[in-house]
Amino acid sequence: MAPEIVTLPHSDIPQAWYNVLADLPVPLAPPLHPGTGQPLVAADLAPIFPLALIEQEMSGEKWIPIPAEVREQYKIWRPTPLVRAVRLEQALGTNCRIYFKNESISPAGSHKLNTALAQAYYNKQEGVKRITTETGAGQWGSSMAFACQLFGLECVIYMVKSSYHQKPYRRSLMHIWGGTVHASPSDRTNAGRAILAATPDTPGSLGIAISEAVEDAATHADTKYTLGSVLNHVILHQSVIGLETKQQLKLAGETPDTLIGCVGGGSNFGGFALPFLPEKLARPELRLIAVEPSACPSLTKGVFAYDFGDTGKLTPLVKMFTLGHTFVPEGIHAGGLRYHGTAPIVAHLANLKLIESRAITQNTVFAGALQFARTEGFVPAPETAHAIAATIAEAKKNDGKCIVMCYSGHGHFDMSAYDAHLAGDLEDYEHPEAKIAEALHHLPKVN
Ligand SMILES: Cc1ncc(COP(=O)(O)O)c(C=O)c1O
């Protein structure tokens, strides 16, 4: 019988991050300069990112050492446990083995702190004083606020307006850790003012909040921008999740059949599943499943094309699965999954059919979350619940597989969403085909 919980000592926190770029069977399409359409060079990113992170973004090195100062702070909650969900297995009556890697035990409540600490560290090293960022669910904003607190940096957060109002206590958490929070779109930036003038009642989106945070950083000399997902260096930092999981599965005597994670920008899924890419290439039956909301189905219904990462067209063009940078998703409760695009690395591997994807509607997601909470006890974030719903669907096949899921965060600040589900007030949204076609008209022309 495999153990119910596999823990590791501090000494097993990985010494180096794993860079999947070194193992890609086909190289990534290069990011392009939004003005010239030419491949990006390091100097293009220097106004908004510190050099160490730009180097990591472009590095082909397979292993990148984790600085001692970052490993020291990882000790606050890492290594995280790998837990066998025996009570959920029993409730489902499945002969599958279900494990979850519990990233919710970080102080901010999710995997986001894995990269927030690293990004704050490198900015501090290079003399940056002030950090801007965006946040959807508030998990990333609170992680960045805490990381800035630890490394002595000022943190300014543009929080998507729908989440700003849905999740006031996430805001409180950011304030506790010294962050300043603005509802986005705001009147503090040109990008925000333009969107407010055109659509005063917009719920906001990650694409809009990114434009505001980038503009703020680009117009203040002491300030740099940080992003909580999508970029190569973010997936790099998140690889601690998958590296630990590999070691824990070995200790449990397990070989995984299926790895499942939710995808907003792609960082928890990428960090968790992609350290297994060499294994997937050697053993094609290993399945990597990315799960997204039906209301924002970039991987399942988007196109694989160059697009802007933000609504205000300030970011580089990257090749990804996109619903179009003008797309504003419905105000679903999984705020962290309301992003029009996907990490280029995840998109590239999905395009190569090395990753599967599926989309799930919010009531099915919350039904899965309740079943998990009522058996395993932990109350998941709505984003995480997408991975849970897909895990339950896989386990119901009753085919004796070993399913491992990334439990990316807790839902302790999402009670209004749970209340709405319990009251039968949650709406399911399918993203209409006509809207996709309309948004795709606005894709940039790339030669
Ligand atoms: C708990 C949680 N899981 C998942 C995500 C999705 O982000 P990513 O795809 O970058 O992991 C978020 C984003 O805010 C989140 O808060």
The ligand as an ORCA input file, in Angstrom:
! r2SCAN-3c Opt
* xyz 0 1
  C      -4.913     29.045     -7.431
  C      -4.613     29.340     -8.848
  N      -4.425     28.296     -9.697
  C      -4.167     28.512    -10.994
  C      -4.086     29.790    -11.531
  C      -3.848     29.954    -12.990
  O      -2.612     30.480    -13.300
  P      -1.493     29.608    -14.008
  O      -2.112     28.998    -15.212
  O      -0.431     30.572    -14.336
  O      -1.047     28.595    -13.020
  C      -4.256     30.894    -10.687
  C      -4.142     32.253    -11.221
  O      -4.396     33.236    -10.602
  C      -4.529     30.665     -9.322
  O      -4.712     31.668     -8.491
*
